[in-house]
Amino acid sequence: MEEKLPIGEHLVDHLQEGKESPSTGTALDEWQKANQQNKNDLGKYQKIWDASSGVSTLRNFDAGKAWIQVNSKLDKQNISQRRSKNIAFMVSGMAATLLIFFSLNFFTDLFSRSDSRIALSTTYGSRSEVILPDGSHVKLNAGSSLEYHFDKLRKTRQVDFSGEAFFDVAKSQRPFVIHTSVGVDLKVLGTKFNLTAYPEDRLIQTSLVEGKVELSHAGSDNLILEPGQIATFDTKSNQLAYSKGEVSQNLGWMQNKLYMENMSLQEVITRLERWYDVDISLTDQTLGENIHYTGVLKEQTVLDVLNALCQLSAIRYDLRGKSITISKK
């Protein structure tokens, strides 16, 4: 006995010109004759399909923002997989409403050139963790932003990134490429590393924990990092280079630790503003570069950090709300 397909699947075959089979025609005829509403619904589906057929040529279409709801009596019927591609219709009783829905798990022939995207960000004073659709785990430091998209046509995982984050990239044969705002790109398959790439900073730094990372920039030779190595990109000289340091110290922010290796007061201030969402100013700008610190701080609040700095150097601070002024003692 021939297996009967759900009516929804016959609808899809009918709408895809040239895909219709004899059984589809018979099934749709019987369905339309069942009642006038079914016949009206088929007309609506055909108009919607025709109107949206050209969207697949639009490169700027954002698949992650689209939704599908079909006005139909076929309540909660899912259209099964066809030709190894997932086509899902979510049916509701809302009148004359159709939006095209895409999630990172569904992909249709209609928009086969569109990307699936996910974006997230953290403000100053906050941190976040996320597991990307490919299984990669990312910890975002304060003031960071990330946009991930997987191009199913090209089979690539790509990330636009700004700020600081620790990446634990899921192993896959599909390249994982990170694009920073200063033009430095990182290419990996499966690895763990910390990336600091704030657009206002002079130095962009990558610290590799596990795996292998290739860094590239149009104005410099490519670098390949091995575990335990650190690479720095200088935005003024446009040069990539290996740099000295302990990788573990660059991961300290995840344990609220600030490792200082001859770190200037100005750099400490920049970290504190991001971590605690405060505004710090100096009454004498020379203080920022003339005072340096070596050591490690692990404090719970910005006041704890400032009190520690005051003990280490001849400075004092004045606090007014979120505004902090640092001056000489």
C-alpha positions in Angstrom: 0.0 0.0 0.0 1.4 3.4 -0.9 2.2 5.6 2.1 0.1 8.7 2.4 2.1 11.9 2.9 0.8 14.7 5.2 -1.1 17.4 3.3 1.5 19.9 4.3 4.1 18.1 2.4 1.9 18.0 -0.7 1.5 21.8 -0.3 5.3 22.3 -0.4 5.7 20.1 -3.5 2.9 22.0 -5.2 4.5 25.4 -4.4 7.9 24.3 -5.7 7.3 24.4 -9.4 8.3 21.3 -11.2 8.3 19.2 -8.0 4.7 18.1 -8.1 3.9 14.4 -8.5 0.7 12.7 -9.6 -0.1 11.7 -6.0 0.4 15.3 -5.0 -2.2 16.5 -7.5 -4.7 14.0 -6.4 -4.2 14.7 -2.7 -4.5 18.5 -3.2 -7.7 18.1 -5.3 -9.3 16.0 -2.6 -8.2 18.5 0.1 -9.6 21.5 -1.8 -12.9 19.8 -2.5 -13.3 19.0 1.2 -14.4 22.6 2.0 -14.2 26.1 0.6 -11.8 27.3 3.3 -9.1 24.9 2.1 -9.4 26.2 -1.4 -9.1 29.8 -0.2 -6.1 28.9 1.9 -4.3 27.3 -1.1 -4.7 30.6 -3.0 -3.2 32.5 -0.1 -0.2 30.2 0.1 0.4 30.5 -3.7 0.4 34.3 -3.5 2.7 34.4 -0.6 5.1 31.9 -2.2 5.2 33.9 -5.5 5.8 37.2 -3.6 8.7 35.8 -1.6 10.4 33.8 -4.4 12.9 36.5 -5.2 14.2 37.0 -1.7 16.8 34.4 -2.1 18.8 36.7 -4.3 19.1 39.3 -1.7 22.5 39.1 -0.1 21.6 41.4 2.7 18.7 39.4 4.0 19.1 38.6 7.7 17.7 35.0 8.2 17.9 35.3 11.9 15.2 38.0 12.0 12.6 36.2 10.0 9.6 34.2 11.3 7.0 32.0 9.7 3.4 31.8 10.7 0.8 30.4 8.3 -2.9 31.1 8.4 -4.3 27.5 8.2 -6.6 24.9 9.6 -3.6 22.5 9.7 -2.9 23.3 13.3 0.5 22.2 14.6 1.3 20.0 11.6 5.1 19.9 10.9 6.3 19.4 7.4 8.8 16.5 7.4 12.3 16.6 6.0 12.6 16.7 2.3 15.8 16.0 0.3 18.0 16.4 3.4 16.9 20.0 4.0 14.7 21.0 6.9 11.5 22.8 5.9 9.3 23.7 8.8 6.0 25.4 8.8 4.5 26.6 12.1 0.8 26.8 11.7 -1.5 29.2 13.7 -5.0 30.6 13.4 -4.0 34.2 13.0 -5.7 35.8 10.0 -3.7 36.4 6.9 -0.3 36.5 8.5 2.9 35.0 7.0 6.4 35.6 8.1 9.4 33.5 7.1 11.0 31.8 10.1 14.5 30.7 10.4 16.4 29.5 13.4 19.9 28.2 13.6 18.5 24.7 13.2 16.3 25.2 10.2 17.3 26.1 6.7 15.1 26.2 3.6 15.7 26.1 -0.2 13.9 29.4 -0.5 16.6 31.4 1.3 19.5 29.1 0.7 22.0 31.9 0.3 21.1 33.6 3.6 23.2 33.3 6.8 22.0 32.4 10.3 23.3 34.9 12.8 23.4 35.4 16.6 24.7 38.5 18.3 25.3 39.4 21.9 27.2 42.1 23.8 28.2 43.1 27.4 28.2 46.5 28.8 30.9 48.0 31.1 30.6 46.4 34.5 29.2 43.1 33.2 30.4 39.8 31.9 28.6 37.0 30.1 29.0 33.4 28.8 27.4 31.9 25.8 27.4 28.6 23.9 27.3 29.2 20.2 25.2 27.1 17.8 28.3 25.1 16.8 29.0 24.2 20.4 31.8 26.7 21.0 31.9 28.2 24.5 32.7 31.9 24.8 33.2 34.0 28.0 32.8 37.7 27.3 34.5 40.3 29.4 33.1 43.8 30.0 32.4 46.1 27.0 32.6 43.3 24.4 30.4 42.4 21.4 30.2 39.3 19.2 28.2 38.4 16.2 28.3 34.7 15.0 27.1 33.4 11.7 27.3 30.1 9.9 27.2 30.2 6.2 25.7 26.9 5.2 26.5 27.5 1.5 30.3 28.0 2.2 30.4 25.8 5.3 32.2 28.4 7.4 31.9 29.6 11.0 32.6 33.3 11.3 32.6 35.8 14.1 32.8 39.6 14.2 34.3 40.5 17.5 35.3 43.5 19.6 36.4 43.6 23.2 37.9 40.7 25.2 36.8 37.1 25.4 38.0 33.6 26.1 37.1 31.2 23.2 36.8 27.4 23.6 36.2 26.6 20.0 34.4 23.3 19.2 36.4 21.0 17.0 35.2 20.8 13.4 36.6 20.6 9.9 34.7 23.8 9.2 37.0 26.8 9.8 36.2 29.2 12.7 37.3 32.7 11.7 37.3 35.8 13.9 37.3 39.2 12.4 38.3 42.1 14.6 37.5 45.8 14.1 41.2 46.6 13.5 41.6 44.2 10.6 43.3 41.3 12.5 41.8 37.9 11.6 42.2 34.6 13.5 41.6 31.2 12.0 41.1 28.1 14.0 39.5 24.6 13.9 39.3 23.7 17.6 41.3 25.5 20.3 41.3 27.6 23.4 42.6 31.1 23.6 42.0 34.6 25.0 41.6 37.5 22.6 41.8 41.2 23.7 40.7 43.4 20.8 39.1 46.7 22.1 39.1 49.1 19.2 40.4 52.0 21.3 43.4 50.0 22.5 46.8 50.3 20.8 47.6 46.7 21.3 45.5 43.7 20.2 46.6 40.5 22.0 46.0 36.8 21.6 47.1 34.2 24.2 46.9 30.6 23.2 46.1 27.9 25.7 45.4 24.9 23.5 45.4 24.0 19.8 46.7 26.3 17.1 45.8 29.8 15.9 46.8 31.6 12.7 46.7 35.4 12.8 46.7 37.6 9.7 46.6 41.2 8.8 46.9 42.9 5.4 49.9 44.9 6.5 51.9 42.1 8.2 53.1 38.6 7.8 50.9 35.8 9.2 51.7 34.3 12.6 50.9 30.8 13.8 50.6 30.4 17.6 51.5 27.3 19.5 50.1 26.6 23.1 51.7 28.9 25.6 52.5 31.6 23.1 51.2 35.2 22.9 50.9 37.4 19.8 50.4 41.2 19.8 49.3 43.5 17.0 50.4 47.1 17.2 47.7 49.3 15.6 50.2 52.1 15.1 52.9 50.1 13.3 50.5 47.6 11.8 52.7 44.8 12.8 52.0 41.3 14.2 54.7 39.9 16.5 55.2 37.3 19.2 55.4 38.8 22.6 56.6 37.7 26.0 54.4 37.0 29.0 52.5 34.4 30.9 49.3 33.2 29.1 47.7 32.4 32.5 48.1 36.0 33.6 46.1 37.2 30.6 43.2 34.9 31.7 43.1 36.5 35.2 40.0 38.6 34.5 37.9 35.4 34.6 38.9 35.1 38.3 38.6 38.8 39.0 42.4 39.0 39.1 44.4 41.9 37.7 48.0 40.9 36.9 50.3 43.9 36.6 53.7 43.7 35.1 55.1 47.2 35.1 51.5 48.3 34.2 50.9 52.1 34.0 48.3 53.7 36.2 46.6 54.8 32.9 46.2 51.2 31.8 45.0 50.2 35.2 42.3 52.9 35.0 41.2 51.7 31.6 40.7 48.2 33.0 38.8 49.5 36.1 36.5 51.6 34.0 35.5 48.6 31.9 35.3 46.1 34.7 33.3 48.3 37.2 31.5 50.7 34.8 33.0 53.9 36.4 34.4 57.1 35.1 38.0 57.8 36.3 39.8 61.0 35.7 43.3 62.3 36.7 43.9 65.8 38.0 47.4 65.5 36.6 47.7 63.6 33.3 51.4 62.8 33.9 50.3 60.5 36.7 48.9 58.0 34.3 52.2 57.3 32.6 54.7 58.1 35.4 53.2 55.6 38.0 53.6 51.9 37.3 52.7 48.7 39.2 53.9 45.2 39.4 51.9 42.5 41.2 48.4 41.0 41.3 45.2 42.4 42.7 42.1 40.4 43.5 39.5 42.7 44.9 35.7 42.6 45.0 34.9 46.2 44.4 36.5 49.2 42.6 37.0 50.9 46.0 39.0 47.9 47.2 41.2 48.2 44.2 41.7 51.9 44.6 42.5 51.6 48.3 45.2 49.0 47.3 46.6 51.3 44.7 46.7 54.2 47.2 48.8 52.0 49.5 51.2 51.2 46.6 51.7 54.7 45.3 51.4 58.3 46.4 47.8 58.9 45.1 44.4 59.4 46.6 40.9 59.4 45.1 37.6 61.2 45.4 34.4 59.4 44.7 31.2 61.0 43.6 28.6 58.5 42.4 30.2 56.7 39.4 32.8 59.4 38.9 36.2 59.0 40.5 39.0 61.6 40.5 42.6 60.5 41.2 45.2 63.0 42.4 48.6 63.2 44.1 48.7 62.8 47.9 
